[in-house]
Amino acid sequence: MIDFRPFYQQIATSPLSDWLETLPLQLKEWEKQAHGDYGKWSKIVDFLPDLQAEIIDLKNAVKSDRTFPLSEGEKQRIIHHLKQLMPWRKGPYHLFGIHIDCEWRSDFKWQRVLPHLAPLKDRTILDVGCGSGYHMWRMLGEGAQMVVGIDPTELFLCQFEAVRKLLNNDRRVNLIPLGIEQMQPLAAFDTVFSMGVLYHRKSPLDHLTQLKSQLKKGGELVLETLVVEGDAHTVLVPTDRYAKMKNVYFIPSVEALISWLEKVGFNNVRCVDIAPTTLEEQRKTDWLENESLIDFLDPNDHSRTIEGYQAPTRAVILANK
Ligand SMILES: C[S@@+](CC[C@H](N)C(=O)[O-])C[C@H]1O[C@@H](n2cnc3c(N)ncnc32)[C@H](O)[C@@H]1O
């Protein structure tokens, strides 16, 4: 099982120390009711060898390697373990010559987001809905002091720990398996990211308020989410599924989203990027069995989802507390 004690020790002397009032107890409770396969997945992390990387690149990719390459047999053994943690959605990872070619080219999103951010160097960062943690490693690559991800999906926690093990067990990045709504307001982070989460929340204004409660005064929010075309009064509430996803609740226009952020008290709200999701960014690979974007679009008109809604387009919005 994954041991969170090193994280508690690490935050005890940091601006996150107040979190120790609630987190250890919450994680004890979480462990009792974690996903039935959590024990199996966490054992796979234990089975991975302790390899020492001589080369780590988090600035241009998420990559580790050593000068003396792994034997083909060692490589295949590691691939076998990692494939038991499928589906791998967010990546890619390049670890000791193994390319985990995930469904999403998360590096594309990072390229859209990064140029607009306040420099991440020395910052304490929260990544809400961090998935397997791809962007957290890239934040570290930009010189962040500490990165904490929060994501309730146990499989992603185990993928994160597997990747961490193959990145010299770096402890400056940590993933806590809770939902943002369970997190005590800390007002302690310099930057809070929420990417790909807002449309999954039943109450988007509450989500924005929770994000604000984690930021220091003056800190930066990085919000990335699905948007639709339209004016300040346009919000798509899918009647059933959106792009075959059943947990999509609110997709606002950029103008509506900006007004929501202002309503909950953010300043300096601005949209810095809008981009349609392409078939190069989200596609089927050998690292997932499931369907991917091509199956979620109208086969005769890729500007529409299979349900007839606007095809996925995502915006990046920045704001300050
Ligand atoms: C579409 S993925 C986005 C992953 C990554 N942030 C990215 O942009 O590529 C949404 C993530 O939000 C997580 N999530 C769902 N509900 C959440 C909640 N209440 N709090 C935090 N994360 C949540 C899911 O487990 C999933 O990993």
PDBQT file of the ligand as one rigid body, heavy atoms in Angstrom, charges set to zero:
ROOT
HETATM    1  C1  LIG A 401     -10.244  14.847 -17.807  1.00  0.00    +0.000 C 
HETATM    2  S1  LIG A 401      -9.200  14.375 -16.492  1.00  0.00    +0.000 S 
HETATM    3  C2  LIG A 401      -8.021  15.690 -16.511  1.00  0.00    +0.000 C 
HETATM    4  C3  LIG A 401      -6.623  15.263 -16.161  1.00  0.00    +0.000 C 
HETATM    5  C4  LIG A 401      -5.550  16.360 -16.274  1.00  0.00    +0.000 C 
HETATM    6  N1  LIG A 401      -5.787  17.432 -15.324  1.00  0.00    +0.000 N 
HETATM    7  C5  LIG A 401      -5.483  16.919 -17.659  1.00  0.00    +0.000 C 
HETATM    8  O1  LIG A 401      -5.830  18.074 -17.839  1.00  0.00    +0.000 OA
HETATM    9  O2  LIG A 401      -5.070  16.202 -18.569  1.00  0.00    +0.000 OA
HETATM   10  C6  LIG A 401     -10.194  14.765 -15.068  1.00  0.00    +0.000 C 
HETATM   11  C7  LIG A 401      -9.604  14.279 -13.764  1.00  0.00    +0.000 C 
HETATM   12  O3  LIG A 401     -10.341  14.844 -12.694  1.00  0.00    +0.000 OA
HETATM   13  C8  LIG A 401     -10.421  13.868 -11.678  1.00  0.00    +0.000 C 
HETATM   14  N2  LIG A 401     -11.538  14.225 -10.795  1.00  0.00    +0.000 N 
HETATM   15  C9  LIG A 401     -12.845  13.879 -10.891  1.00  0.00    +0.000 A 
HETATM   16  N3  LIG A 401     -13.537  14.386  -9.865  1.00  0.00    +0.000 NA
HETATM   17  C10 LIG A 401     -12.658  15.089  -9.091  1.00  0.00    +0.000 A 
HETATM   18  C11 LIG A 401     -12.770  15.811  -7.861  1.00  0.00    +0.000 A 
HETATM   19  N4  LIG A 401     -13.926  15.912  -7.228  1.00  0.00    +0.000 N 
HETATM   20  N5  LIG A 401     -11.655  16.376  -7.354  1.00  0.00    +0.000 NA
HETATM   21  C12 LIG A 401     -10.472  16.269  -7.983  1.00  0.00    +0.000 A 
HETATM   22  N6  LIG A 401     -10.313  15.580  -9.141  1.00  0.00    +0.000 NA
HETATM   23  C13 LIG A 401     -11.391  14.989  -9.679  1.00  0.00    +0.000 A 
HETATM   24  C14 LIG A 401     -10.581  12.558 -12.418  1.00  0.00    +0.000 C 
HETATM   25  O4  LIG A 401     -10.230  11.442 -11.635  1.00  0.00    +0.000 OA
HETATM   26  C15 LIG A 401      -9.645  12.768 -13.599  1.00  0.00    +0.000 C 
HETATM   27  O5  LIG A 401      -8.354  12.308 -13.345  1.00  0.00    +0.000 OA
ENDROOT
TORSDOF 0
